[in-house]
Amino acid sequence: MKVILKTILGFMLVVAIITGYAISAGTYNIAATDKHWLITEKLIEWMRNNSIAARANALEAPILEETEYLTIGATHYDAMCTICHLAPGQALTELAQGLYPQPPVFYQRKLPANTDAIETQTKAYFWIIKNGIKMTGMPAWGLTHDDETIWAMALFVQKLGNMSADQYQKLINKHSDSDDHEHKHEHAHSHQKNGYDSHHQNKNID
C-alpha cells in the first residue's frame, strides 16, 4: 500500500514539475486563435453547465407580462448584446468573430420542448446575464442593472428563436422613443469612444 501511495505521489510531483515548467516557459499558447483540445472543451462545458445549474436552479423567476418584458428586454438587448450575440437578420460582427469561445447566437436557437425546460433555461440565462462568465467576454450586467431588467432580458432572449428580422426591427422601432432608448444611445456612444464602431457598420438587417 505504501509503495502504491509513493508511486502516486511521485507521479503527481512529476506532473506538477512538467506543468510548472510548461507554464513558466510559455509553452501554453494563450491566444484565442489556438483552440482547446476537444476533451478540454467538453470538460470546460461540463464544469460551466454544472456551475450555472447549481446556482440558477434555486432562483424564483417573477411573473412578467409579455408586453412588459418585450419592451424592456428588447431595448436593452439591442443596446447591449447584439454586438456579440447578434439579432435576427444581422451579419456576424467583427467582435463576435474574434471571441473564443464563440458567443451563442440566440435567434438561431429554438425553445426547449417543455415548460420545465424553458423555466430552467430562463433561470440560467438570468444568472449568466447578471453574473457573467469568466474568460469568455461575457460581462456581469448585474453590476449596472436591476433584477427586473435582467429577468426581462432573460425572457426576451428566448423569444428571439422564433423572431424574424422584420419582427425584431419593428419591435425595436416601436419602443425607440421610450426612456430605455436613452440608455441605448448612451451605451452605443460609449462603444464608439472605445473603438467599437464596427457594431453599427456590421449590423445589417435584411
DOLUM-721289 format. One record per atom (N, C-alpha, C): residue number from 1; residue in three letters; atom name; x, y, z. Coordinates in Angstrom, 1 decimal. Layout:
<recs>
  nuti  marke  kolmar       x       y       z
   NUM    ALA      CA       X       Y       Z
...
</recs>
This chain:
<recs>
  nuti  marke  kolmar       x       y       z
     1    MET       N     0.8    -1.2     0.0
     1    MET      CA     0.0     0.0     0.0
     1    MET       C     0.9     1.3     0.0
     2    LYS       N     1.9     1.2     0.8
     2    LYS      CA     2.8     2.4     0.9
     2    LYS       C     3.5     2.6    -0.4
     3    VAL       N     3.9     1.5    -1.1
     3    VAL      CA     4.6     1.6    -2.4
     3    VAL       C     3.7     2.3    -3.4
     4    ILE       N     2.4     1.9    -3.4
     4    ILE      CA     1.4     2.4    -4.4
     4    ILE       C     1.2     3.9    -4.1
     5    LEU       N     1.1     4.3    -2.8
     5    LEU      CA     1.0     5.7    -2.4
     5    LEU       C     2.2     6.5    -2.9
     6    LYS       N     3.4     6.0    -2.6
     6    LYS      CA     4.6     6.7    -3.1
     6    LYS       C     4.6     6.8    -4.6
     7    THR       N     4.2     5.8    -5.3
     7    THR      CA     4.2     5.9    -6.7
     7    THR       C     3.2     7.0    -7.2
     8    ILE       N     2.0     7.0    -6.6
     8    ILE      CA     1.0     8.0    -7.0
     8    ILE       C     1.6     9.4    -6.7
     9    LEU       N     2.1     9.6    -5.5
     9    LEU      CA     2.7    10.9    -5.1
     9    LEU       C     3.8    11.3    -6.0
    10    GLY       N     4.7    10.3    -6.4
    10    GLY      CA     5.8    10.6    -7.3
    10    GLY       C     5.3    11.0    -8.7
    11    PHE       N     4.3    10.4    -9.1
    11    PHE      CA     3.7    10.7   -10.4
    11    PHE       C     3.1    12.1   -10.4
    12    MET       N     2.4    12.4    -9.4
    12    MET      CA     1.8    13.8    -9.2
    12    MET       C     2.9    14.9    -9.2
    13    LEU       N     4.0    14.6    -8.5
    13    LEU      CA     5.1    15.5    -8.4
    13    LEU       C     5.7    15.8    -9.8
    14    VAL       N     5.9    14.7   -10.5
    14    VAL      CA     6.4    14.8   -11.9
    14    VAL       C     5.5    15.6   -12.8
    15    VAL       N     4.2    15.4   -12.7
    15    VAL      CA     3.2    16.1   -13.5
    15    VAL       C     3.2    17.6   -13.1
    16    ALA       N     3.3    17.9   -11.8
    16    ALA      CA     3.4    19.3   -11.3
    16    ALA       C     4.6    20.0   -11.8
    17    ILE       N     5.8    19.3   -11.8
    17    ILE      CA     7.0    19.9   -12.3
    17    ILE       C     6.9    20.2   -13.8
    18    ILE       N     6.4    19.2   -14.6
    18    ILE      CA     6.3    19.4   -16.0
    18    ILE       C     5.3    20.6   -16.3
    19    THR       N     4.2    20.6   -15.6
    19    THR      CA     3.2    21.6   -15.8
    19    THR       C     3.8    23.0   -15.4
    20    GLY       N     4.5    23.1   -14.3
    20    GLY      CA     5.1    24.3   -13.9
    20    GLY       C     6.1    24.8   -14.9
    21    TYR       N     6.9    23.9   -15.5
    21    TYR      CA     7.9    24.3   -16.5
    21    TYR       C     7.2    24.8   -17.7
    22    ALA       N     6.2    24.0   -18.2
    22    ALA      CA     5.5    24.4   -19.4
    22    ALA       C     4.9    25.8   -19.3
    23    ILE       N     4.3    26.1   -18.1
    23    ILE      CA     3.7    27.4   -17.9
    23    ILE       C     4.7    28.5   -17.8
    24    SER       N     5.8    28.3   -17.1
    24    SER      CA     6.9    29.3   -16.9
    24    SER       C     7.6    29.5   -18.2
    25    ALA       N     7.7    28.5   -19.1
    25    ALA      CA     8.4    28.6   -20.3
    25    ALA       C     7.5    29.2   -21.4
    26    GLY       N     6.3    29.4   -21.1
    26    GLY      CA     5.3    30.0   -22.1
    26    GLY       C     4.9    29.0   -23.2
    27    THR       N     5.0    27.7   -22.9
    27    THR      CA     4.7    26.7   -23.8
    27    THR       C     3.2    26.7   -24.2
    28    TYR       N     2.4    27.0   -23.2
    28    TYR      CA     0.9    27.0   -23.4
    28    TYR       C     0.6    28.3   -24.2
    29    ASN       N    -0.1    28.1   -25.3
    29    ASN      CA    -0.5    29.2   -26.2
    29    ASN       C    -1.8    29.8   -25.7
    30    ILE       N    -1.8    31.0   -25.1
    30    ILE      CA    -3.0    31.7   -24.6
    30    ILE       C    -3.8    32.3   -25.6
    31    ALA       N    -3.4    32.4   -26.9
    31    ALA      CA    -4.1    33.1   -28.0
    31    ALA       C    -5.5    32.5   -28.2
    32    ALA       N    -6.5    33.4   -28.5
    32    ALA      CA    -7.8    33.0   -28.8
    32    ALA       C    -7.9    32.2   -30.1
    33    THR       N    -6.9    32.4   -30.9
    33    THR      CA    -6.9    31.6   -32.2
    33    THR       C    -6.4    30.2   -32.1
    34    ASP       N    -5.9    29.9   -30.9
    34    ASP      CA    -5.4    28.5   -30.7
    34    ASP       C    -6.5    27.8   -29.8
    35    LYS       N    -7.2    26.9   -30.5
    35    LYS      CA    -8.4    26.3   -29.8
    35    LYS       C    -8.0    25.2   -28.8
    36    HIS       N    -8.9    25.0   -27.8
    36    HIS      CA    -8.6    23.9   -26.9
    36    HIS       C    -8.8    22.6   -27.6
    37    TRP       N    -8.2    21.6   -27.0
    37    TRP      CA    -8.5    20.2   -27.4
    37    TRP       C    -9.9    19.9   -27.2
    38    LEU       N   -10.5    19.0   -27.9
    38    LEU      CA   -11.9    18.7   -27.8
    38    LEU       C   -12.3    18.2   -26.4
    39    ILE       N   -11.4    17.4   -25.8
    39    ILE      CA   -11.7    16.9   -24.5
    39    ILE       C   -11.7    18.0   -23.5
    40    THR       N   -10.8    19.0   -23.7
    40    THR      CA   -10.7    20.2   -22.8
    40    THR       C   -12.0    21.0   -22.9
    41    GLU       N   -12.5    21.2   -24.2
    41    GLU      CA   -13.7    22.0   -24.4
    41    GLU       C   -14.9    21.3   -23.7
    42    LYS       N   -14.9    20.0   -23.8
    42    LYS      CA   -16.0    19.2   -23.2
    42    LYS       C   -16.0    19.3   -21.6
    43    LEU       N   -14.8    19.3   -21.1
    43    LEU      CA   -14.6    19.4   -19.6
    43    LEU       C   -15.0    20.8   -19.1
    44    ILE       N   -14.6    21.8   -19.9
    44    ILE      CA   -15.0    23.2   -19.5
    44    ILE       C   -16.5    23.4   -19.6
    45    GLU       N   -17.1    22.9   -20.7
    45    GLU      CA   -18.5    23.0   -20.9
    45    GLU       C   -19.3    22.3   -19.8
    46    TRP       N   -18.8    21.1   -19.4
    46    TRP      CA   -19.5    20.3   -18.3
    46    TRP       C   -19.4    21.1   -17.0
    47    MET       N   -18.2    21.6   -16.7
    47    MET      CA   -18.0    22.3   -15.5
    47    MET       C   -18.8    23.6   -15.5
    48    ARG       N   -18.9    24.3   -16.6
    48    ARG      CA   -19.7    25.6   -16.7
    48    ARG       C   -21.2    25.3   -16.5
    49    ASN       N   -21.7    24.3   -17.2
    49    ASN      CA   -23.1    24.0   -17.1
    49    ASN       C   -23.5    23.6   -15.6
    50    ASN       N   -22.6    22.8   -15.0
    50    ASN      CA   -22.9    22.3   -13.6
    50    ASN       C   -22.9    23.5   -12.7
    51    SER       N   -21.9    24.4   -12.9
    51    SER      CA   -21.7    25.6   -12.0
    51    SER       C   -23.0    26.5   -12.1
    52    ILE       N   -23.4    26.8   -13.3
    52    ILE      CA   -24.6    27.6   -13.5
    52    ILE       C   -25.8    27.0   -12.9
    53    ALA       N   -26.0    25.7   -13.2
    53    ALA      CA   -27.2    25.0   -12.7
    53    ALA       C   -27.3    25.0   -11.2
    54    ALA       N   -26.1    24.8   -10.5
    54    ALA      CA   -26.1    24.7    -9.1
    54    ALA       C   -26.5    26.1    -8.5
    55    ARG       N   -26.3    27.2    -9.2
    55    ARG      CA   -26.7    28.5    -8.6
    55    ARG       C   -28.0    29.0    -9.2
    56    ALA       N   -28.4    28.6   -10.4
    56    ALA      CA   -29.6    29.2   -11.0
    56    ALA       C   -30.8    28.4   -10.6
    57    ASN       N   -30.7    27.1   -10.3
    57    ASN      CA   -31.9    26.3   -10.1
    57    ASN       C   -32.7    26.8    -8.8
    58    ALA       N   -32.0    27.4    -7.9
    58    ALA      CA   -32.7    27.9    -6.7
    58    ALA       C   -33.4    29.2    -6.9
    59    LEU       N   -33.2    29.9    -8.0
    59    LEU      CA   -33.8    31.2    -8.3
    59    LEU       C   -35.3    31.0    -8.5
    60    GLU       N   -36.1    32.1    -8.2
    60    GLU      CA   -37.5    32.2    -8.4
    60    GLU       C   -37.8    33.2    -9.5
    61    ALA       N   -38.2    32.8   -10.6
    61    ALA      CA   -38.5    33.7   -11.7
    61    ALA       C   -39.8    34.5   -11.5
    62    PRO       N   -39.8    35.8   -11.6
    62    PRO      CA   -41.0    36.5   -11.4
    62    PRO       C   -42.0    36.4   -12.6
    63    ILE       N   -43.3    36.7   -12.4
    63    ILE      CA   -44.2    36.6   -13.5
    63    ILE       C   -44.3    38.0   -14.1
    64    LEU       N   -43.9    38.1   -15.4
    64    LEU      CA   -43.9    39.3   -16.1
    64    LEU       C   -44.8    39.2   -17.3
    65    GLU       N   -45.6    40.2   -17.6
    65    GLU      CA   -46.4    40.3   -18.8
    65    GLU       C   -45.6    40.3   -20.0
    66    GLU       N   -46.0    39.6   -21.1
    66    GLU      CA   -45.2    39.6   -22.3
    66    GLU       C   -44.9    41.0   -22.8
    67    THR       N   -45.9    41.8   -22.9
    67    THR      CA   -45.7    43.2   -23.4
    67    THR       C   -44.6    43.9   -22.5
    68    GLU       N   -44.6    43.6   -21.2
    68    GLU      CA   -43.6    44.3   -20.4
    68    GLU       C   -42.2    43.8   -20.6
    69    TYR       N   -42.0    42.5   -20.7
    69    TYR      CA   -40.6    42.0   -20.9
    69    TYR       C   -40.2    42.2   -22.3
    70    LEU       N   -41.1    42.2   -23.3
    70    LEU      CA   -40.7    42.5   -24.6
    70    LEU       C   -40.1    44.0   -24.7
    71    THR       N   -40.8    44.9   -24.1
    71    THR      CA   -40.4    46.3   -24.1
    71    THR       C   -39.1    46.5   -23.5
    72    ILE       N   -38.9    46.0   -22.3
    72    ILE      CA   -37.7    46.2   -21.5
    72    ILE       C   -36.6    45.4   -22.1
    73    GLY       N   -36.8    44.1   -22.4
    73    GLY      CA   -35.8    43.2   -22.9
    73    GLY       C   -35.3    43.6   -24.2
    74    ALA       N   -36.2    44.0   -25.1
    74    ALA      CA   -35.8    44.3   -26.5
    74    ALA       C   -34.8    45.5   -26.5
    75    THR       N   -35.2    46.6   -25.8
    75    THR      CA   -34.4    47.8   -25.9
    75    THR       C   -33.0    47.6   -25.2
    76    HIS       N   -33.0    46.8   -24.2
    76    HIS      CA   -31.7    46.6   -23.5
    76    HIS       C   -30.8    45.6   -24.3
    77    TYR       N   -31.5    44.6   -24.9
    77    TYR      CA   -30.7    43.6   -25.7
    77    TYR       C   -30.1    44.3   -26.9
    78    ASP       N   -30.9    45.1   -27.6
    78    ASP      CA   -30.4    45.8   -28.8
    78    ASP       C   -29.3    46.7   -28.4
    79    ALA       N   -29.3    47.3   -27.3
    79    ALA      CA   -28.2    48.3   -26.9
    79    ALA       C   -27.0    47.6   -26.4
    80    MET       N   -27.1    46.4   -25.8
    80    MET      CA   -26.0    45.8   -25.0
    80    MET       C   -25.5    44.5   -25.6
    81    CYS       N   -26.3    43.8   -26.3
    81    CYS      CA   -26.0    42.4   -26.6
    81    CYS       C   -25.7    42.0   -28.1
    82    THR       N   -26.2    42.8   -29.0
    82    THR      CA   -26.2    42.5   -30.4
    82    THR       C   -24.8    42.4   -31.0
    83    ILE       N   -23.9    43.2   -30.4
    83    ILE      CA   -22.5    43.2   -30.9
    83    ILE       C   -21.8    41.9   -30.8
    84    CYS       N   -22.3    41.1   -29.8
    84    CYS      CA   -21.7    39.7   -29.7
    84    CYS       C   -22.7    38.6   -30.1
    85    HIS       N   -24.0    38.8   -29.6
    85    HIS      CA   -24.9    37.7   -29.8
    85    HIS       C   -25.8    37.9   -31.0
    86    LEU       N   -25.7    39.0   -31.7
    86    LEU      CA   -26.4    39.3   -32.9
    86    LEU       C   -27.9    39.5   -32.7
    87    ALA       N   -28.6    39.9   -33.8
    87    ALA      CA   -30.1    40.0   -33.8
    87    ALA       C   -30.6    39.3   -35.1
    88    PRO       N   -31.8    39.0   -35.1
    88    PRO      CA   -32.4    38.3   -36.4
    88    PRO       C   -32.0    39.1   -37.6
    89    GLY       N   -31.4    38.5   -38.6
    89    GLY      CA   -31.0    39.2   -39.8
    89    GLY       C   -29.7    39.9   -39.8
    90    GLN       N   -29.0    40.0   -38.6
    90    GLN      CA   -27.8    40.7   -38.5
    90    GLN       C   -26.6    39.9   -38.9
    91    ALA       N   -25.7    40.5   -39.7
    91    ALA      CA   -24.5    39.8   -40.1
    91    ALA       C   -23.5    39.7   -38.9
    92    LEU       N   -22.7    38.7   -39.0
    92    LEU      CA   -21.7    38.5   -37.9
    92    LEU       C   -20.8    39.7   -37.8
    93    THR       N   -20.6    40.2   -36.6
    93    THR      CA   -19.8    41.3   -36.3
    93    THR       C   -18.3    40.9   -36.2
    94    GLU       N   -17.4    41.9   -36.3
    94    GLU      CA   -16.0    41.6   -36.2
    94    GLU       C   -15.7    41.2   -34.8
    95    LEU       N   -16.3    41.8   -33.8
    95    LEU      CA   -16.0    41.4   -32.4
    95    LEU       C   -16.5    40.0   -32.2
    96    ALA       N   -17.7    39.6   -32.6
    96    ALA      CA   -18.1    38.2   -32.4
    96    ALA       C   -17.2    37.2   -33.1
    97    GLN       N   -16.7    37.5   -34.3
    97    GLN      CA   -15.8    36.6   -35.0
    97    GLN       C   -14.5    36.4   -34.2
    98    GLY       N   -14.1    37.4   -33.4
    98    GLY      CA   -12.8    37.3   -32.7
    98    GLY       C   -12.9    36.7   -31.3
    99    LEU       N   -14.1    36.4   -30.8
    99    LEU      CA   -14.2    35.9   -29.5
    99    LEU       C   -14.0    34.4   -29.5
   100    TYR       N   -13.4    33.9   -28.4
   100    TYR      CA   -13.3    32.4   -28.2
   100    TYR       C   -13.5    32.2   -26.7
   101    PRO       N   -14.4    31.4   -26.3
   101    PRO      CA   -15.4    30.7   -27.2
   101    PRO       C   -16.4    31.6   -27.9
   102    GLN       N   -16.9    31.1   -29.0
   102    GLN      CA   -17.9    31.9   -29.7
   102    GLN       C   -19.2    32.1   -28.9
   103    PRO       N   -19.7    33.4   -28.9
   103    PRO      CA   -20.9    33.6   -28.1
   103    PRO       C   -22.1    33.0   -28.8
   104    PRO       N   -23.1    32.5   -28.1
   104    PRO      CA   -24.3    31.9   -28.7
   104    PRO       C   -25.1    32.9   -29.5
   105    VAL       N   -25.6    32.5   -30.7
   105    VAL      CA   -26.5    33.3   -31.5
   105    VAL       C   -27.9    32.9   -31.2
   106    PHE       N   -28.6    33.7   -30.4
   106    PHE      CA   -29.9    33.3   -29.8
   106    PHE       C   -31.0    33.2   -30.9
   107    TYR       N   -31.0    34.0   -31.9
   107    TYR      CA   -32.0    33.9   -32.9
   107    TYR       C   -32.0    32.6   -33.7
   108    GLN       N   -30.8    31.9   -33.6
   108    GLN      CA   -30.7    30.6   -34.3
   108    GLN       C   -31.1    29.4   -33.3
   109    ARG       N   -31.4    29.7   -32.1
   109    ARG      CA   -31.8    28.7   -31.1
   109    ARG       C   -33.3    28.6   -31.0
   110    LYS       N   -33.8    27.4   -30.8
   110    LYS      CA   -35.2    27.2   -30.6
   110    LYS       C   -35.5    26.9   -29.1
   111    LEU       N   -36.7    27.2   -28.7
   111    LEU      CA   -37.1    27.0   -27.3
   111    LEU       C   -37.1    25.5   -27.0
   112    PRO       N   -36.8    25.1   -25.7
   112    PRO      CA   -36.9    23.7   -25.3
   112    PRO       C   -38.3    23.2   -25.5
   113    ALA       N   -38.4    21.9   -25.5
   113    ALA      CA   -39.7    21.3   -25.8
   113    ALA       C   -40.8    21.4   -24.7
   114    ASN       N   -40.4    21.6   -23.5
   114    ASN      CA   -41.4    21.6   -22.4
   114    ASN       C   -41.3    22.8   -21.5
   115    THR       N   -42.3    23.1   -20.7
   115    THR      CA   -42.3    24.3   -19.9
   115    THR       C   -41.3    24.2   -18.8
   116    ASP       N   -41.0    23.1   -18.2
   116    ASP      CA   -40.0    23.0   -17.1
   116    ASP       C   -38.6    23.3   -17.7
   117    ALA       N   -38.3    22.8   -18.9
   117    ALA      CA   -37.0    23.1   -19.5
   117    ALA       C   -36.9    24.6   -19.8
   118    ILE       N   -38.0    25.2   -20.3
   118    ILE      CA   -38.0    26.7   -20.5
   118    ILE       C   -37.7    27.5   -19.3
   119    GLU       N   -38.3    27.1   -18.2
   119    GLU      CA   -38.1    27.7   -16.9
   119    GLU       C   -36.7    27.6   -16.4
   120    THR       N   -36.1    26.4   -16.6
   120    THR      CA   -34.8    26.1   -16.2
   120    THR       C   -33.8    27.0   -17.0
   121    GLN       N   -34.1    27.1   -18.3
   121    GLN      CA   -33.2    27.9   -19.2
   121    GLN       C   -33.3    29.4   -18.9
   122    THR       N   -34.5    29.8   -18.6
   122    THR      CA   -34.7    31.2   -18.2
   122    THR       C   -33.9    31.6   -17.0
   123    LYS       N   -33.9    30.7   -16.0
   123    LYS      CA   -33.1    31.0   -14.7
   123    LYS       C   -31.6    31.0   -15.1
   124    ALA       N   -31.2    30.1   -15.9
   124    ALA      CA   -29.8    30.0   -16.3
   124    ALA       C   -29.4    31.3   -17.0
   125    TYR       N   -30.2    31.8   -18.0
   125    TYR      CA   -29.9    33.0   -18.7
   125    TYR       C   -29.9    34.2   -17.7
   126    PHE       N   -30.8    34.2   -16.8
   126    PHE      CA   -30.8    35.3   -15.8
   126    PHE       C   -29.5    35.3   -15.0
   127    TRP       N   -29.1    34.2   -14.5
   127    TRP      CA   -27.8    34.1   -13.7
   127    TRP       C   -26.6    34.5   -14.6
   128    ILE       N   -26.6    34.1   -15.8
   128    ILE      CA   -25.4    34.4   -16.7
   128    ILE       C   -25.4    35.9   -17.0
   129    ILE       N   -26.5    36.5   -17.3
   129    ILE      CA   -26.6    37.9   -17.6
   129    ILE       C   -26.2    38.7   -16.4
   130    LYS       N   -26.7    38.3   -15.3
   130    LYS      CA   -26.4    39.0   -14.0
   130    LYS       C   -24.9    38.9   -13.6
   131    ASN       N   -24.4    37.7   -13.7
   131    ASN      CA   -23.1    37.4   -13.1
   131    ASN       C   -21.9    37.3   -14.1
   132    GLY       N   -22.2    37.2   -15.3
   132    GLY      CA   -21.2    37.0   -16.3
   132    GLY       C   -20.5    35.6   -16.2
   133    ILE       N   -19.6    35.4   -17.1
   133    ILE      CA   -18.8    34.1   -17.1
   133    ILE       C   -17.3    34.4   -17.3
   134    LYS       N   -16.5    33.9   -16.5
   134    LYS      CA   -15.1    34.2   -16.5
   134    LYS       C   -14.5    33.7   -17.9
   135    MET       N   -13.5    34.4   -18.4
   135    MET      CA   -12.7    34.1   -19.5
   135    MET       C   -13.5    33.8   -20.8
   136    THR       N   -14.7    34.5   -20.9
   136    THR      CA   -15.5    34.3   -22.1
   136    THR       C   -15.8    35.6   -22.8
   137    GLY       N   -15.6    36.7   -22.1
   137    GLY      CA   -16.0    38.0   -22.7
   137    GLY       C   -17.4    38.4   -22.2
   138    MET       N   -18.1    37.5   -21.5
   138    MET      CA   -19.5    37.8   -21.1
   138    MET       C   -19.4    38.6   -19.8
   139    PRO       N   -19.9    39.9   -19.8
   139    PRO      CA   -19.8    40.7   -18.6
   139    PRO       C   -20.9    40.5   -17.6
   140    ALA       N   -20.7    40.9   -16.4
   140    ALA      CA   -21.7    40.8   -15.3
   140    ALA       C   -22.6    42.1   -15.4
   141    TRP       N   -23.7    42.0   -16.0
   141    TRP      CA   -24.6    43.2   -16.2
   141    TRP       C   -25.3    43.5   -14.9
   142    GLY       N   -25.2    42.6   -13.9
   142    GLY      CA   -25.9    42.8   -12.6
   142    GLY       C   -25.2    43.9   -11.8
   143    LEU       N   -24.0    44.3   -12.2
   143    LEU      CA   -23.4    45.4   -11.5
   143    LEU       C   -24.0    46.8   -11.9
   144    THR       N   -24.7    46.8   -13.0
   144    THR      CA   -25.2    48.1   -13.5
   144    THR       C   -26.7    48.0   -13.8
   145    HIS       N   -27.4    46.9   -13.7
   145    HIS      CA   -28.8    46.7   -14.0
   145    HIS       C   -29.5    46.0   -12.9
   146    ASP       N   -30.8    46.4   -12.6
   146    ASP      CA   -31.5    45.7   -11.6
   146    ASP       C   -32.1    44.4   -12.0
   147    ASP       N   -32.5    43.6   -11.1
   147    ASP      CA   -33.0    42.2   -11.4
   147    ASP       C   -34.2    42.2   -12.4
   148    GLU       N   -35.1    43.1   -12.2
   148    GLU      CA   -36.3    43.2   -13.1
   148    GLU       C   -35.9    43.3   -14.6
   149    THR       N   -34.9    44.2   -14.8
   149    THR      CA   -34.4    44.4   -16.2
   149    THR       C   -33.8    43.1   -16.7
   150    ILE       N   -33.0    42.4   -15.8
   150    ILE      CA   -32.3    41.2   -16.3
   150    ILE       C   -33.2    40.1   -16.5
   151    TRP       N   -34.3    39.9   -15.7
   151    TRP      CA   -35.3    38.9   -15.9
   151    TRP       C   -36.0    39.2   -17.3
   152    ALA       N   -36.3    40.4   -17.5
   152    ALA      CA   -36.9    40.8   -18.8
   152    ALA       C   -36.0    40.4   -20.0
   153    MET       N   -34.7    40.6   -19.9
   153    MET      CA   -33.8    40.2   -20.9
   153    MET       C   -33.7    38.7   -21.1
   154    ALA       N   -33.7    38.0   -19.9
   154    ALA      CA   -33.6    36.5   -20.0
   154    ALA       C   -34.9    35.9   -20.7
   155    LEU       N   -36.0    36.5   -20.4
   155    LEU      CA   -37.3    36.1   -21.1
   155    LEU       C   -37.3    36.5   -22.6
   156    PHE       N   -36.8    37.7   -22.9
   156    PHE      CA   -36.8    38.2   -24.2
   156    PHE       C   -35.9    37.3   -25.1
   157    VAL       N   -34.7    37.0   -24.6
   157    VAL      CA   -33.7    36.2   -25.4
   157    VAL       C   -34.4    34.9   -25.9
   158    GLN       N   -35.3    34.3   -25.2
   158    GLN      CA   -35.9    33.1   -25.7
   158    GLN       C   -36.9    33.3   -26.8
   159    LYS       N   -37.4    34.5   -26.9
   159    LYS      CA   -38.3    34.9   -28.0
   159    LYS       C   -37.6    35.0   -29.3
   160    LEU       N   -36.3    35.2   -29.3
   160    LEU      CA   -35.5    35.5   -30.5
   160    LEU       C   -35.5    34.3   -31.5
   161    GLY       N   -35.6    33.1   -30.9
   161    GLY      CA   -35.6    31.9   -31.8
   161    GLY       C   -36.7    31.8   -32.8
   162    ASN       N   -37.8    32.5   -32.5
   162    ASN      CA   -39.0    32.4   -33.4
   162    ASN       C   -39.3    33.8   -34.0
   163    MET       N   -38.3    34.7   -34.0
   163    MET      CA   -38.5    36.1   -34.4
   163    MET       C   -37.7    36.3   -35.8
   164    SER       N   -38.4    36.9   -36.7
   164    SER      CA   -37.8    37.3   -38.0
   164    SER       C   -37.1    38.6   -37.8
   165    ALA       N   -36.3    39.0   -38.8
   165    ALA      CA   -35.6    40.3   -38.8
   165    ALA       C   -36.6    41.4   -38.8
   166    ASP       N   -37.6    41.3   -39.6
   166    ASP      CA   -38.7    42.3   -39.7
   166    ASP       C   -39.4    42.5   -38.3
   167    GLN       N   -39.7    41.4   -37.7
   167    GLN      CA   -40.4    41.5   -36.4
   167    GLN       C   -39.5    42.1   -35.4
   168    TYR       N   -38.2    41.8   -35.4
   168    TYR      CA   -37.3    42.4   -34.4
   168    TYR       C   -37.2    43.9   -34.6
   169    GLN       N   -37.0    44.3   -35.9
   169    GLN      CA   -36.8    45.7   -36.2
   169    GLN       C   -38.1    46.5   -35.8
   170    LYS       N   -39.2    45.9   -36.1
   170    LYS      CA   -40.5    46.6   -35.7
   170    LYS       C   -40.6    46.8   -34.2
   171    LEU       N   -40.2    45.8   -33.5
   171    LEU      CA   -40.2    45.8   -32.0
   171    LEU       C   -39.3    46.9   -31.5
   172    ILE       N   -38.1    47.0   -32.1
   172    ILE      CA   -37.1    48.0   -31.6
   172    ILE       C   -37.6    49.4   -32.0
   173    ASN       N   -38.2    49.5   -33.2
   173    ASN      CA   -38.7    50.8   -33.6
   173    ASN       C   -39.9    51.3   -32.8
   174    LYS       N   -40.7    50.3   -32.4
   174    LYS      CA   -41.9    50.6   -31.6
   174    LYS       C   -41.6    51.3   -30.3
   175    HIS       N   -40.5    50.9   -29.7
   175    HIS      CA   -40.1    51.4   -28.4
   175    HIS       C   -38.9    52.3   -28.4
   176    SER       N   -38.6    52.9   -29.6
   176    SER      CA   -37.4    53.7   -29.8
   176    SER       C   -37.5    55.0   -29.0
   177    ASP       N   -38.8    55.5   -28.7
   177    ASP      CA   -38.9    56.7   -28.0
   177    ASP       C   -39.1    56.6   -26.5
   178    SER       N   -38.9    55.3   -26.0
   178    SER      CA   -39.1    55.1   -24.6
   178    SER       C   -37.9    55.6   -23.8
   179    ASP       N   -38.0    55.6   -22.5
   179    ASP      CA   -36.8    56.1   -21.6
   179    ASP       C   -35.6    55.2   -21.8
   180    ASP       N   -35.9    53.9   -22.1
   180    ASP      CA   -34.8    52.9   -22.2
   180    ASP       C   -34.0    53.2   -23.5
   181    HIS       N   -34.6    54.0   -24.4
   181    HIS      CA   -33.9    54.3   -25.7
   181    HIS       C   -32.7    55.2   -25.4
   182    GLU       N   -32.8    56.0   -24.4
   182    GLU      CA   -31.7    56.9   -24.0
   182    GLU       C   -30.5    56.1   -23.5
   183    HIS       N   -30.9    55.0   -22.8
   183    HIS      CA   -29.8    54.1   -22.3
   183    HIS       C   -29.1    53.5   -23.5
   184    LYS       N   -29.8    53.2   -24.6
   184    LYS      CA   -29.2    52.6   -25.7
   184    LYS       C   -28.2    53.5   -26.4
   185    HIS       N   -28.6    54.8   -26.5
   185    HIS      CA   -27.7    55.8   -27.2
   185    HIS       C   -26.5    56.0   -26.3
   186    GLU       N   -26.7    56.1   -25.0
   186    GLU      CA   -25.5    56.3   -24.2
   186    GLU       C   -24.5    55.1   -24.3
   187    HIS       N   -25.1    53.9   -24.3
   187    HIS      CA   -24.2    52.7   -24.4
   187    HIS       C   -23.5    52.7   -25.8
   188    ALA       N   -24.2    53.0   -26.8
   188    ALA      CA   -23.7    53.0   -28.2
   188    ALA       C   -22.6    54.0   -28.3
   189    HIS       N   -22.8    55.2   -27.7
   189    HIS      CA   -21.8    56.3   -27.7
   189    HIS       C   -20.5    55.8   -27.0
   190    SER       N   -20.7    55.1   -25.9
   190    SER      CA   -19.6    54.6   -25.1
   190    SER       C   -18.8    53.6   -25.9
   191    HIS       N   -19.4    52.8   -26.7
   191    HIS      CA   -18.7    51.8   -27.5
   191    HIS       C   -17.9    52.5   -28.6
   192    GLN       N   -18.5    53.6   -29.2
   192    GLN      CA   -17.8    54.3   -30.3
   192    GLN       C   -16.5    54.9   -29.7
   193    LYS       N   -16.6    55.4   -28.5
   193    LYS      CA   -15.4    56.0   -27.9
   193    LYS       C   -14.3    55.0   -27.7
   194    ASN       N   -14.7    53.8   -27.5
   194    ASN      CA   -13.7    52.7   -27.3
   194    ASN       C   -13.4    51.9   -28.5
   195    GLY       N   -13.8    52.4   -29.7
   195    GLY      CA   -13.4    51.8   -31.0
   195    GLY       C   -14.3    50.7   -31.4
   196    TYR       N   -15.6    50.7   -31.0
   196    TYR      CA   -16.5    49.6   -31.4
   196    TYR       C   -17.5    50.1   -32.4
   197    ASP       N   -17.1    51.0   -33.3
   197    ASP      CA   -17.9    51.5   -34.4
   197    ASP       C   -18.4    50.3   -35.3
   198    SER       N   -17.6    49.2   -35.3
   198    SER      CA   -17.9    48.1   -36.2
   198    SER       C   -19.3    47.5   -35.8
   199    HIS       N   -19.8    47.7   -34.6
   199    HIS      CA   -21.1    47.3   -34.2
   199    HIS       C   -22.2    47.8   -35.1
   200    HIS       N   -22.0    49.1   -35.5
   200    HIS      CA   -23.0    49.7   -36.4
   200    HIS       C   -22.7    49.4   -37.8
   201    GLN       N   -21.4    49.3   -38.2
   201    GLN      CA   -21.1    49.0   -39.6
   201    GLN       C   -21.5    47.6   -40.0
   202    ASN       N   -21.5    46.7   -39.1
   202    ASN      CA   -21.7    45.3   -39.4
   202    ASN       C   -23.2    44.9   -39.1
   203    LYS       N   -24.0    45.8   -38.6
   203    LYS      CA   -25.3    45.4   -38.2
   203    LYS       C   -26.3    45.6   -39.4
   204    ASN       N   -26.3    44.6   -40.2
   204    ASN      CA   -27.1    44.6   -41.4
   204    ASN       C   -28.4    43.8   -41.2
   205    ILE       N   -29.5    44.5   -41.2
   205    ILE      CA   -30.8    43.9   -41.0
   205    ILE       C   -31.4    43.6   -42.4
   206    ASP       N   -31.8    42.4   -42.7
   206    ASP      CA   -32.3    42.0   -44.0
   206    ASP       C   -33.7    42.7   -44.2
</recs>
